[in-house]
Amino acid sequence: QGKNGQGISIDYRGKKVIAIWRYIDSLGWGFVCKIDTKEAFALIMNIGNIIILLTIISIILTAALVFFVTKSILDPISNLYKGAEIIGSGNLDYRIGTPAKDEIGQLSREFDKMAINLKKIMASRDELDKEIALRKKVEDELEKFNERKSEFVANVSHEFKNPLAVIKETLSIVLDGSLGQINEEQKEMLQKGKNNAERLIRLVA
């Protein structure tokens, strides 16, 4: 027809192809060059699969990290609170002490020292008042530490929230087809990854 152009079309096999056509005026011929879209986008699809795999691995690693960080923070504090309640109820033979060298370990050993001292000076009211004051001081330190713990957990949640949001948006872009067509199996995998990213975002919110 004497026209030049390019685009995506359906060839004689019924296959979708990327084609470019040129009219050769001197010969009166039309020249068409084409390639199947499946072949043309093979590299992009491979990259998409790699992105999906890396995204899933990142989500799993992030979830595991959130779990272990949260557990490592909350478990010692829970044990410390439990021990403090037992000692506070009057059981001065109970010991909280842990070998940990962090602030929680130091506080637990302070509670143990306090329990021992209280038991030794139970008969002396003046000494008992001093130990009560010491206990109040330790409780104040525990409250301050708990505030620092809350700030730390909030900061950790914030740091996780941003990369999770990026992962979610990246998956949304791929799902929308902005980077190329994806098949139903890939779309299902991407949707699962997006759902898990959203669930993690709600966990750290």
Disulfide bonds with the S-S distance in Angstrom:
none
